[in-house]
Amino acid sequence: MECPKCKGMMMLERFSDFFLVFYAWKCINCGAIIDRTISNNRRKSLSARESRTVAAR
């Protein structure tokens, strides 16, 4: 997988806190972290932005 921020290599990594364990992609160059929640929120944000642009024309 390629990092959307720096185009570097991303590795799947395990993250955890006291109650939650999850896996996410972490860039080995810049340290950017992308998980399912982040990607879903970005997708929703982009689709909302596109619909506003079309409606404004």
C-alpha distance matrix in Angstrom:
0.0 3.8 6.7 9.2 12.0 11.9 9.1 8.5 6.3 5.5 7.6 9.2 12.7 16.0 18.1 21.7 25.0 28.4 27.9 24.2 21.4 17.9 14.3 11.6 8.3 9.8 9.1 11.2 12.7 13.9 13.7 12.4 12.1 10.8 12.5 14.1 17.1 15.5 13.5 16.8 18.8 16.9 17.2 20.9 21.6 20.4 22.4 25.4 25.2 25.2 28.1 30.1 29.7 30.9 33.8 34.9 35.5
3.8 0.0 3.8 6.3 8.8 8.3 5.3 5.7 5.3 5.9 9.3 11.6 14.6 18.0 19.5 23.2 26.1 29.8 29.5 25.9 23.4 19.9 16.5 13.3 9.7 10.0 8.1 10.4 10.7 11.7 12.4 11.0 11.7 10.9 13.6 15.5 17.9 15.5 13.7 17.2 18.6 16.2 16.9 20.6 20.6 19.2 21.6 24.5 23.8 23.8 27.0 28.7 27.9 29.5 32.4 33.1 33.7
6.7 3.8 0.0 3.8 5.4 5.7 4.5 5.1 6.1 6.0 9.6 11.9 14.0 17.3 18.1 21.6 24.2 27.9 27.8 24.4 22.2 18.9 15.8 12.2 8.8 8.3 6.1 9.0 8.8 8.7 9.4 7.6 9.0 8.8 12.1 14.5 16.2 13.3 12.2 16.0 16.7 14.2 15.7 19.2 18.7 17.6 20.6 22.9 22.1 22.7 25.9 27.2 26.5 28.5 31.3 31.7 32.6
9.2 6.3 3.8 0.0 3.8 6.1 5.7 8.1 9.9 9.6 13.1 14.8 16.8 19.7 20.1 23.4 25.6 29.3 29.0 25.6 23.8 20.4 17.7 14.0 11.1 11.0 9.3 12.4 11.6 10.5 11.5 8.8 10.2 9.3 12.6 14.4 15.5 12.3 10.9 14.4 14.6 11.6 13.1 16.5 15.6 14.3 17.4 19.6 18.5 19.1 22.4 23.5 22.8 24.9 27.6 27.9 28.8
12.0 8.8 5.4 3.8 0.0 3.8 6.0 8.0 10.6 10.8 14.2 16.2 17.6 20.5 20.3 23.5 25.5 29.2 29.3 26.2 24.6 21.5 19.1 15.3 12.5 11.2 9.0 11.7 9.9 8.0 9.7 7.4 10.1 10.5 14.2 16.5 17.0 13.5 13.0 16.6 16.1 13.1 15.4 18.3 16.8 15.8 19.3 21.0 19.5 20.6 24.0 24.5 23.8 26.3 28.8 28.7 29.7
11.9 8.3 5.7 6.1 3.8 0.0 3.8 5.4 8.9 10.3 13.9 16.6 18.1 21.3 21.6 25.0 27.1 30.9 31.3 28.2 26.3 23.3 20.5 16.9 13.6 11.8 8.5 10.1 7.6 6.9 9.7 8.8 11.9 12.9 16.6 19.3 20.2 16.8 16.3 19.9 19.7 16.8 18.9 22.0 20.5 19.4 22.8 24.6 22.9 23.8 27.3 27.9 26.8 29.3 32.0 31.7 32.5
9.1 5.3 4.5 5.7 6.0 3.8 0.0 3.8 6.8 8.9 12.6 15.5 17.7 21.2 22.1 25.7 28.2 32.0 32.1 28.8 26.5 23.3 20.1 16.6 13.0 12.0 8.8 10.4 8.8 9.4 11.6 10.7 13.0 13.2 16.6 18.9 20.5 17.4 16.1 19.8 20.3 17.3 18.7 22.1 21.2 19.6 22.7 25.1 23.6 23.9 27.4 28.5 27.3 29.3 32.3 32.4 32.9
8.5 5.7 5.1 8.1 8.0 5.4 3.8 0.0 3.8 6.5 10.0 13.3 15.3 18.9 20.1 23.8 26.4 30.2 30.6 27.4 24.9 21.9 18.6 15.3 11.6 9.9 6.4 7.0 5.8 7.7 9.7 9.8 12.1 13.0 16.3 19.1 20.9 18.1 17.3 21.1 21.7 19.2 20.8 24.3 23.6 22.4 25.4 27.7 26.6 27.1 30.5 31.6 30.7 32.7 35.6 35.7 36.4
6.3 5.3 6.1 9.9 10.6 8.9 6.8 3.8 0.0 3.8 6.8 10.3 12.6 16.4 18.1 21.9 24.9 28.6 28.8 25.5 22.7 19.7 16.2 13.3 9.6 8.4 5.8 6.1 7.0 9.5 10.2 10.5 11.7 12.4 15.1 17.8 20.2 17.9 17.0 20.7 22.0 19.9 21.2 24.7 24.6 23.6 26.3 28.8 28.1 28.6 31.8 33.2 32.5 34.3 37.2 37.7 38.4
5.5 5.9 6.0 9.6 10.8 10.3 8.9 6.5 3.8 0.0 3.8 6.8 9.2 12.9 14.6 18.4 21.5 25.1 25.2 21.8 19.0 15.9 12.4 9.5 5.8 5.2 4.2 6.0 8.2 9.6 8.9 8.7 8.8 9.2 11.6 14.4 16.9 15.0 14.3 18.0 19.4 17.8 19.2 22.5 22.7 22.2 24.7 27.2 26.9 27.6 30.5 32.0 31.8 33.6 36.2 36.9 37.9
7.6 9.3 9.6 13.1 14.2 13.9 12.6 10.0 6.8 3.8 0.0 3.8 6.2 9.9 12.3 16.1 19.4 22.9 23.0 19.7 16.6 13.8 10.2 8.3 5.4 5.4 6.3 7.0 10.4 11.9 10.2 10.6 9.6 10.2 11.6 14.4 17.1 16.0 15.6 19.0 20.7 19.8 21.0 24.2 24.8 24.6 26.9 29.3 29.4 30.2 32.9 34.5 34.6 36.3 38.8 39.7 40.9
9.2 11.6 11.9 14.8 16.2 16.6 15.5 13.3 10.3 6.8 3.8 0.0 3.8 7.0 9.8 13.4 17.0 20.3 20.0 16.6 13.2 10.4 6.7 5.7 4.5 6.3 8.9 10.1 13.6 14.5 12.0 11.8 9.6 9.5 9.6 12.1 15.0 14.6 14.5 17.4 19.4 19.1 20.2 23.1 24.1 24.3 26.3 28.7 29.2 30.1 32.5 34.3 34.7 36.3 38.5 39.7 41.1
12.7 14.6 14.0 16.8 17.6 18.1 17.7 15.3 12.6 9.2 6.2 3.8 0.0 3.8 6.5 10.1 13.6 16.9 17.1 14.0 10.7 8.5 5.6 5.6 6.0 6.5 9.7 10.5 14.1 14.5 11.4 11.7 9.3 10.2 10.0 12.9 15.1 15.0 15.8 18.5 20.0 20.2 21.8 24.3 25.1 25.9 28.0 29.9 30.6 31.9 34.1 35.6 36.3 38.1 40.1 41.2 42.8
16.0 18.0 17.3 19.7 20.5 21.3 21.2 18.9 16.4 12.9 9.9 7.0 3.8 0.0 3.8 6.8 10.5 13.5 13.6 10.6 7.2 5.9 4.5 6.6 8.8 9.6 13.1 14.0 17.4 17.4 13.9 14.1 11.2 11.9 10.6 13.1 14.9 15.6 16.8 19.0 20.5 21.3 22.9 25.0 26.0 27.2 29.1 30.8 31.8 33.3 35.2 36.7 37.7 39.5 41.2 42.5 44.4
18.1 19.5 18.1 20.1 20.3 21.6 22.1 20.1 18.1 14.6 12.3 9.8 6.5 3.8 0.0 3.8 7.2 10.6 11.0 8.3 5.8 5.4 5.9 7.3 10.0 10.2 13.8 15.0 18.0 17.2 13.5 13.4 10.4 11.6 10.2 12.8 13.7 14.3 16.4 18.3 19.2 20.4 22.4 24.1 24.8 26.5 28.5 29.7 30.7 32.6 34.4 35.6 36.8 38.9 40.3 41.4 43.5
21.7 23.2 21.6 23.4 23.5 25.0 25.7 23.8 21.9 18.4 16.1 13.4 10.1 6.8 3.8 0.0 3.8 6.9 7.5 5.5 4.3 6.3 8.5 10.6 13.6 13.9 17.4 18.5 21.4 20.4 16.6 16.5 13.5 14.6 12.8 14.8 15.0 16.2 18.7 20.0 20.7 22.4 24.5 25.6 26.5 28.5 30.4 31.2 32.5 34.6 36.1 37.1 38.7 40.7 41.9 43.0 45.4
25.0 26.1 24.2 25.6 25.5 27.1 28.2 26.4 24.9 21.5 19.4 17.0 13.6 10.5 7.2 3.8 0.0 3.8 5.6 5.5 6.6 9.2 11.9 13.6 16.7 16.7 20.1 21.1 23.7 22.2 18.5 18.4 15.6 16.8 15.1 16.9 16.3 17.6 20.5 21.5 21.6 23.7 25.9 26.6 27.3 29.7 31.5 32.0 33.3 35.7 37.0 37.7 39.5 41.7 42.5 43.6 46.2
28.4 29.8 27.9 29.3 29.2 30.9 32.0 30.2 28.6 25.1 22.9 20.3 16.9 13.5 10.6 6.9 3.8 0.0 3.8 6.2 8.4 11.7 14.9 17.0 20.2 20.4 23.8 24.8 27.4 26.0 22.2 22.2 19.3 20.3 18.3 19.6 18.9 20.6 23.5 24.1 24.2 26.6 28.7 29.0 29.9 32.5 34.1 34.4 35.9 38.4 39.5 40.2 42.2 44.3 44.9 46.0 48.8
27.9 29.5 27.8 29.0 29.3 31.3 32.1 30.6 28.8 25.2 23.0 20.0 17.1 13.6 11.0 7.5 5.6 3.8 0.0 3.8 7.0 10.2 13.8 16.3 19.9 20.7 24.4 25.8 28.5 27.1 23.3 22.7 19.4 19.7 17.1 17.8 17.1 19.4 22.0 22.1 22.5 25.2 27.0 27.1 28.4 31.1 32.3 32.6 34.5 36.8 37.6 38.5 40.8 42.6 43.1 44.5 47.2
24.2 25.9 24.4 25.6 26.2 28.2 28.8 27.4 25.5 21.8 19.7 16.6 14.0 10.6 8.3 5.5 5.5 6.2 3.8 0.0 3.8 6.6 10.2 12.7 16.3 17.5 21.3 23.0 25.7 24.4 20.7 19.8 16.3 16.3 13.5 14.1 13.8 16.1 18.6 18.8 19.6 22.1 23.7 24.2 25.5 28.0 29.2 29.8 31.7 33.8 34.8 35.9 37.9 39.7 40.4 41.9 44.5
21.4 23.4 22.2 23.8 24.6 26.3 26.5 24.9 22.7 19.0 16.6 13.2 10.7 7.2 5.8 4.3 6.6 8.4 7.0 3.8 0.0 3.8 7.1 10.1 13.7 15.1 18.9 20.4 23.4 22.6 18.9 18.2 14.7 14.7 12.0 13.0 13.7 15.7 17.7 18.5 19.7 21.8 23.2 24.3 25.8 27.8 29.1 30.2 31.8 33.7 35.0 36.3 38.1 39.7 40.8 42.3 44.6
17.9 19.9 18.9 20.4 21.5 23.3 23.3 21.9 19.7 15.9 13.8 10.4 8.5 5.9 5.4 6.3 9.2 11.7 10.2 6.6 3.8 0.0 3.8 6.7 10.4 12.3 16.1 18.0 21.1 20.2 16.7 15.6 11.9 11.3 8.4 9.5 10.8 12.7 14.2 15.3 16.9 18.6 19.9 21.3 22.8 24.5 25.9 27.3 28.9 30.5 31.9 33.4 35.0 36.6 37.9 39.4 41.6
14.3 16.5 15.8 17.7 19.1 20.5 20.1 18.6 16.2 12.4 10.2 6.7 5.6 4.5 5.9 8.5 11.9 14.9 13.8 10.2 7.1 3.8 0.0 3.8 7.1 9.5 13.1 15.1 18.2 17.9 14.6 13.6 10.0 9.3 7.0 8.8 11.1 12.2 13.0 14.8 16.8 17.8 19.0 21.0 22.4 23.6 25.2 26.9 28.2 29.5 31.3 33.0 34.1 35.7 37.4 38.8 40.7
11.6 13.3 12.2 14.0 15.3 16.9 16.6 15.3 13.3 9.5 8.3 5.7 5.6 6.6 7.3 10.6 13.6 17.0 16.3 12.7 10.1 6.7 3.8 0.0 3.8 6.4 10.0 12.5 15.3 14.6 11.6 10.1 6.6 5.7 4.4 7.4 9.7 9.7 10.4 12.9 14.6 15.0 16.5 18.8 19.8 20.7 22.7 24.5 25.4 26.8 28.8 30.4 31.3 33.0 34.8 36.1 37.8
8.3 9.7 8.8 11.1 12.5 13.6 13.0 11.6 9.6 5.8 5.4 4.5 6.0 8.8 10.0 13.6 16.7 20.2 19.9 16.3 13.7 10.4 7.1 3.8 0.0 3.8 6.7 9.5 12.1 12.0 9.5 8.1 5.6 5.1 6.2 9.3 11.7 10.6 10.6 13.9 15.4 14.9 16.4 19.3 19.9 20.2 22.5 24.6 25.0 26.1 28.6 30.1 30.6 32.3 34.5 35.5 37.0
9.8 10.0 8.3 11.0 11.2 11.8 12.0 9.9 8.4 5.2 5.4 6.3 6.5 9.6 10.2 13.9 16.7 20.4 20.7 17.5 15.1 12.3 9.5 6.4 3.8 0.0 3.8 6.3 8.9 8.6 5.9 5.6 4.5 6.5 8.7 12.3 14.0 12.2 12.9 16.4 17.2 16.4 18.5 21.3 21.3 21.7 24.4 26.2 26.2 27.5 30.3 31.4 31.7 33.8 35.9 36.6 38.1
9.1 8.1 6.1 9.3 9.0 8.5 8.8 6.4 5.8 4.2 6.3 8.9 9.7 13.1 13.8 17.4 20.1 23.8 24.4 21.3 18.9 16.1 13.1 10.0 6.7 3.8 0.0 3.8 5.4 5.8 4.8 5.2 6.6 8.6 11.7 15.1 16.7 14.3 14.5 18.3 18.9 17.3 19.4 22.5 22.1 21.9 24.9 26.9 26.3 27.5 30.5 31.5 31.3 33.6 36.0 36.4 37.6
11.2 10.4 9.0 12.4 11.7 10.1 10.4 7.0 6.1 6.0 7.0 10.1 10.5 14.0 15.0 18.5 21.1 24.8 25.8 23.0 20.4 18.0 15.1 12.5 9.5 6.3 3.8 0.0 3.8 6.1 5.8 8.1 9.7 12.2 14.9 18.4 20.1 17.9 18.2 22.0 22.6 21.1 23.2 26.3 25.8 25.6 28.6 30.6 29.9 31.1 34.2 35.1 34.8 37.1 39.5 39.8 41.0
12.7 10.7 8.8 11.6 9.9 7.6 8.8 5.8 7.0 8.2 10.4 13.6 14.1 17.4 18.0 21.4 23.7 27.4 28.5 25.7 23.4 21.1 18.2 15.3 12.1 8.9 5.4 3.8 0.0 3.8 6.0 8.3 11.1 13.6 16.9 20.3 21.6 18.9 19.2 23.0 23.2 21.2 23.5 26.6 25.6 25.1 28.4 30.2 29.1 30.3 33.6 34.3 33.7 36.1 38.6 38.6 39.6
13.9 11.7 8.7 10.5 8.0 6.9 9.4 7.7 9.5 9.6 11.9 14.5 14.5 17.4 17.2 20.4 22.2 26.0 27.1 24.4 22.6 20.2 17.9 14.6 12.0 8.6 5.8 6.1 3.8 0.0 3.8 5.7 9.2 12.0 15.5 19.0 19.7 16.6 17.5 21.1 20.8 18.9 21.6 24.3 23.0 22.9 26.4 27.8 26.6 28.1 31.4 31.7 31.3 34.0 36.3 36.1 37.4
13.7 12.4 9.4 11.5 9.7 9.7 11.6 9.7 10.2 8.9 10.2 12.0 11.4 13.9 13.5 16.6 18.5 22.2 23.3 20.7 18.9 16.7 14.6 11.6 9.5 5.9 4.8 5.8 6.0 3.8 0.0 3.8 6.3 9.8 12.9 16.6 17.2 14.6 15.9 19.4 19.2 17.9 20.8 23.3 22.4 22.8 26.0 27.4 26.6 28.4 31.4 31.8 31.9 34.5 36.6 36.6 38.2
12.4 11.0 7.6 8.8 7.4 8.8 10.7 9.8 10.5 8.7 10.6 11.8 11.7 14.1 13.4 16.5 18.4 22.2 22.7 19.8 18.2 15.6 13.6 10.1 8.1 5.6 5.2 8.1 8.3 5.7 3.8 0.0 3.8 6.7 10.2 13.6 14.0 11.1 12.3 15.9 15.5 14.1 17.0 19.5 18.6 19.0 22.2 23.6 23.0 24.7 27.6 28.2 28.3 30.9 32.9 33.1 34.7
12.1 11.7 9.0 10.2 10.1 11.9 13.0 12.1 11.7 8.8 9.6 9.6 9.3 11.2 10.4 13.5 15.6 19.3 19.4 16.3 14.7 11.9 10.0 6.6 5.6 4.5 6.6 9.7 11.1 9.2 6.3 3.8 0.0 3.8 6.6 10.3 10.9 8.6 10.1 13.5 13.6 13.0 15.6 18.0 17.7 18.5 21.4 22.8 22.8 24.6 27.1 28.0 28.5 30.8 32.7 33.3 35.1
10.8 10.9 8.8 9.3 10.5 12.9 13.2 13.0 12.4 9.2 10.2 9.5 10.2 11.9 11.6 14.6 16.8 20.3 19.7 16.3 14.7 11.3 9.3 5.7 5.1 6.5 8.6 12.2 13.6 12.0 9.8 6.7 3.8 0.0 3.8 7.0 8.1 5.9 6.6 10.0 10.8 10.2 12.4 14.9 15.2 15.9 18.4 20.1 20.4 21.9 24.3 25.6 26.2 28.2 30.1 31.1 32.8
12.5 13.6 12.1 12.6 14.2 16.6 16.6 16.3 15.1 11.6 11.6 9.6 10.0 10.6 10.2 12.8 15.1 18.3 17.1 13.5 12.0 8.4 7.0 4.4 6.2 8.7 11.7 14.9 16.9 15.5 12.9 10.2 6.6 3.8 0.0 3.8 5.6 5.4 6.3 8.7 10.1 10.8 12.3 14.5 15.5 16.7 18.5 20.2 21.2 22.7 24.6 26.1 27.2 28.9 30.6 31.9 33.8
14.1 15.5 14.5 14.4 16.5 19.3 18.9 19.1 17.8 14.4 14.4 12.1 12.9 13.1 12.8 14.8 16.9 19.6 17.8 14.1 13.0 9.5 8.8 7.4 9.3 12.3 15.1 18.4 20.3 19.0 16.6 13.6 10.3 7.0 3.8 0.0 3.8 5.6 5.3 6.1 8.6 10.0 10.5 12.3 14.2 15.5 16.6 18.4 20.0 21.2 22.7 24.5 25.9 27.3 28.8 30.5 32.4
17.1 17.9 16.2 15.5 17.0 20.2 20.5 20.9 20.2 16.9 17.1 15.0 15.1 14.9 13.7 15.0 16.3 18.9 17.1 13.8 13.7 10.8 11.1 9.7 11.7 14.0 16.7 20.1 21.6 19.7 17.2 14.0 10.9 8.1 5.6 3.8 0.0 3.8 5.5 5.2 6.1 8.6 9.9 10.6 12.2 14.3 15.5 16.5 18.3 20.1 21.3 22.7 24.4 26.1 27.2 28.7 31.0
15.5 15.5 13.3 12.3 13.5 16.8 17.4 18.1 17.9 15.0 16.0 14.6 15.0 15.6 14.3 16.2 17.6 20.6 19.4 16.1 15.7 12.7 12.2 9.7 10.6 12.2 14.3 17.9 18.9 16.6 14.6 11.1 8.6 5.9 5.4 5.6 3.8 0.0 3.8 5.5 5.2 6.2 8.6 10.0 10.5 12.3 14.4 15.4 16.4 18.4 20.2 21.3 22.6 24.6 25.9 27.1 29.3
13.5 13.7 12.2 10.9 13.0 16.3 16.1 17.3 17.0 14.3 15.6 14.5 15.8 16.8 16.4 18.7 20.5 23.5 22.0 18.6 17.7 14.2 13.0 10.4 10.6 12.9 14.5 18.2 19.2 17.5 15.9 12.3 10.1 6.6 6.3 5.3 5.5 3.8 0.0 3.8 5.5 5.1 6.1 8.7 9.8 10.6 12.3 14.2 15.3 16.5 18.4 20.1 21.1 22.7 24.5 25.9 27.7
16.8 17.2 16.0 14.4 16.6 19.9 19.8 21.1 20.7 18.0 19.0 17.4 18.5 19.0 18.3 20.0 21.5 24.1 22.1 18.8 18.5 15.3 14.8 12.9 13.9 16.4 18.3 22.0 23.0 21.1 19.4 15.9 13.5 10.0 8.7 6.1 5.2 5.5 3.8 0.0 3.8 5.5 5.1 6.2 8.6 10.0 10.7 12.3 14.2 15.5 16.7 18.5 20.1 21.4 22.7 24.5 26.5
18.8 18.6 16.7 14.6 16.1 19.7 20.3 21.7 22.0 19.4 20.7 19.4 20.0 20.5 19.2 20.7 21.6 24.2 22.5 19.6 19.7 16.9 16.8 14.6 15.4 17.2 18.9 22.6 23.2 20.8 19.2 15.5 13.6 10.8 10.1 8.6 6.1 5.2 5.5 3.8 0.0 3.8 5.4 5.1 6.1 8.6 10.0 10.6 12.2 14.3 15.5 16.6 18.4 20.2 21.2 22.6 25.0
16.9 16.2 14.2 11.6 13.1 16.8 17.3 19.2 19.9 17.8 19.8 19.1 20.2 21.3 20.4 22.4 23.7 26.6 25.2 22.1 21.8 18.6 17.8 15.0 14.9 16.4 17.3 21.1 21.2 18.9 17.9 14.1 13.0 10.2 10.8 10.0 8.6 6.2 5.1 5.5 3.8 0.0 3.8 5.5 5.0 6.1 8.6 9.9 10.4 12.2 14.3 15.4 16.5 18.5 20.0 21.1 23.1
17.2 16.9 15.7 13.1 15.4 18.9 18.7 20.8 21.2 19.2 21.0 20.2 21.8 22.9 22.4 24.5 25.9 28.7 27.0 23.7 23.2 19.9 19.0 16.5 16.4 18.5 19.4 23.2 23.5 21.6 20.8 17.0 15.6 12.4 12.3 10.5 9.9 8.6 6.1 5.1 5.4 3.8 0.0 3.8 5.5 5.3 6.2 8.6 9.9 10.7 12.4 14.4 15.5 16.8 18.5 20.2 21.9
20.9 20.6 19.2 16.5 18.3 22.0 22.1 24.3 24.7 22.5 24.2 23.1 24.3 25.0 24.1 25.6 26.6 29.0 27.1 24.2 24.3 21.3 21.0 18.8 19.3 21.3 22.5 26.3 26.6 24.3 23.3 19.5 18.0 14.9 14.5 12.3 10.6 10.0 8.7 6.2 5.1 5.5 3.8 0.0 3.8 5.5 5.2 6.1 8.6 10.0 10.7 12.4 14.3 15.6 16.6 18.5 20.6
21.6 20.6 18.7 15.6 16.8 20.5 21.2 23.6 24.6 22.7 24.8 24.1 25.1 26.0 24.8 26.5 27.3 29.9 28.4 25.5 25.8 22.8 22.4 19.8 19.9 21.3 22.1 25.8 25.6 23.0 22.4 18.6 17.7 15.2 15.5 14.2 12.2 10.5 9.8 8.6 6.1 5.0 5.5 3.8 0.0 3.8 5.5 5.2 6.1 8.7 10.0 10.7 12.4 14.5 15.5 16.6 19.0
20.4 19.2 17.6 14.3 15.8 19.4 19.6 22.4 23.6 22.2 24.6 24.3 25.9 27.2 26.5 28.5 29.7 32.5 31.1 28.0 27.8 24.5 23.6 20.7 20.2 21.7 21.9 25.6 25.1 22.9 22.8 19.0 18.5 15.9 16.7 15.5 14.3 12.3 10.6 10.0 8.6 6.1 5.3 5.5 3.8 0.0 3.8 5.4 5.1 6.2 8.7 10.0 10.6 12.4 14.3 15.4 17.1
22.4 21.6 20.6 17.4 19.3 22.8 22.7 25.4 26.3 24.7 26.9 26.3 28.0 29.1 28.5 30.4 31.5 34.1 32.3 29.2 29.1 25.9 25.2 22.7 22.5 24.4 24.9 28.6 28.4 26.4 26.0 22.2 21.4 18.4 18.5 16.6 15.5 14.4 12.3 10.7 10.0 8.6 6.2 5.2 5.5 3.8 0.0 3.8 5.4 5.1 6.2 8.7 9.9 10.7 12.3 14.3 16.0
25.4 24.5 22.9 19.6 21.0 24.6 25.1 27.7 28.8 27.2 29.3 28.7 29.9 30.8 29.7 31.2 32.0 34.4 32.6 29.8 30.2 27.3 26.9 24.5 24.6 26.2 26.9 30.6 30.2 27.8 27.4 23.6 22.8 20.1 20.2 18.4 16.5 15.4 14.2 12.3 10.6 9.9 8.6 6.1 5.2 5.4 3.8 0.0 3.8 5.5 5.2 6.3 8.7 10.1 10.6 12.4 14.8
25.2 23.8 22.1 18.5 19.5 22.9 23.6 26.6 28.1 26.9 29.4 29.2 30.6 31.8 30.7 32.5 33.3 35.9 34.5 31.7 31.8 28.9 28.2 25.4 25.0 26.2 26.3 29.9 29.1 26.6 26.6 23.0 22.8 20.4 21.2 20.0 18.3 16.4 15.3 14.2 12.2 10.4 9.9 8.6 6.1 5.1 5.4 3.8 0.0 3.8 5.5 5.2 6.3 8.8 10.0 10.7 12.9
25.2 23.8 22.7 19.1 20.6 23.8 23.9 27.1 28.6 27.6 30.2 30.1 31.9 33.3 32.6 34.6 35.7 38.4 36.8 33.8 33.7 30.5 29.5 26.8 26.1 27.5 27.5 31.1 30.3 28.1 28.4 24.7 24.6 21.9 22.7 21.2 20.1 18.4 16.5 15.5 14.3 12.2 10.7 10.0 8.7 6.2 5.1 5.5 3.8 0.0 3.8 5.4 5.1 6.3 8.6 10.0 11.2
28.1 27.0 25.9 22.4 24.0 27.3 27.4 30.5 31.8 30.5 32.9 32.5 34.1 35.2 34.4 36.1 37.0 39.5 37.6 34.8 35.0 31.9 31.3 28.8 28.6 30.3 30.5 34.2 33.6 31.4 31.4 27.6 27.1 24.3 24.6 22.7 21.3 20.2 18.4 16.7 15.5 14.3 12.4 10.7 10.0 8.7 6.2 5.2 5.5 3.8 0.0 3.8 5.4 5.2 6.2 8.6 10.3
30.1 28.7 27.2 23.5 24.5 27.9 28.5 31.6 33.2 32.0 34.5 34.3 35.6 36.7 35.6 37.1 37.7 40.2 38.5 35.9 36.3 33.4 33.0 30.4 30.1 31.4 31.5 35.1 34.3 31.7 31.8 28.2 28.0 25.6 26.1 24.5 22.7 21.3 20.1 18.5 16.6 15.4 14.4 12.4 10.7 10.0 8.7 6.3 5.2 5.4 3.8 0.0 3.8 5.5 5.1 6.1 8.9
29.7 27.9 26.5 22.8 23.8 26.8 27.3 30.7 32.5 31.8 34.6 34.7 36.3 37.7 36.8 38.7 39.5 42.2 40.8 37.9 38.1 35.0 34.1 31.3 30.6 31.7 31.3 34.8 33.7 31.3 31.9 28.3 28.5 26.2 27.2 25.9 24.4 22.6 21.1 20.1 18.4 16.5 15.5 14.3 12.4 10.6 9.9 8.7 6.3 5.1 5.4 3.8 0.0 3.8 5.5 5.2 6.7
30.9 29.5 28.5 24.9 26.3 29.3 29.3 32.7 34.3 33.6 36.3 36.3 38.1 39.5 38.9 40.7 41.7 44.3 42.6 39.7 39.7 36.6 35.7 33.0 32.3 33.8 33.6 37.1 36.1 34.0 34.5 30.9 30.8 28.2 28.9 27.3 26.1 24.6 22.7 21.4 20.2 18.5 16.8 15.6 14.5 12.4 10.7 10.1 8.8 6.3 5.2 5.5 3.8 0.0 3.8 5.5 5.6
33.8 32.4 31.3 27.6 28.8 32.0 32.3 35.6 37.2 36.2 38.8 38.5 40.1 41.2 40.3 41.9 42.5 44.9 43.1 40.4 40.8 37.9 37.4 34.8 34.5 35.9 36.0 39.5 38.6 36.3 36.6 32.9 32.7 30.1 30.6 28.8 27.2 25.9 24.5 22.7 21.2 20.0 18.5 16.6 15.5 14.3 12.3 10.6 10.0 8.6 6.2 5.1 5.5 3.8 0.0 3.8 5.6
34.9 33.1 31.7 27.9 28.7 31.7 32.4 35.7 37.7 36.9 39.7 39.7 41.2 42.5 41.4 43.0 43.6 46.0 44.5 41.9 42.3 39.4 38.8 36.1 35.5 36.6 36.4 39.8 38.6 36.1 36.6 33.1 33.3 31.1 31.9 30.5 28.7 27.1 25.9 24.5 22.6 21.1 20.2 18.5 16.6 15.4 14.3 12.4 10.7 10.0 8.6 6.1 5.2 5.5 3.8 0.0 3.8
35.5 33.7 32.6 28.8 29.7 32.5 32.9 36.4 38.4 37.9 40.9 41.1 42.8 44.4 43.5 45.4 46.2 48.8 47.2 44.5 44.6 41.6 40.7 37.8 37.0 38.1 37.6 41.0 39.6 37.4 38.2 34.7 35.1 32.8 33.8 32.4 31.0 29.3 27.7 26.5 25.0 23.1 21.9 20.6 19.0 17.1 16.0 14.8 12.9 11.2 10.3 8.9 6.7 5.6 5.6 3.8 0.0
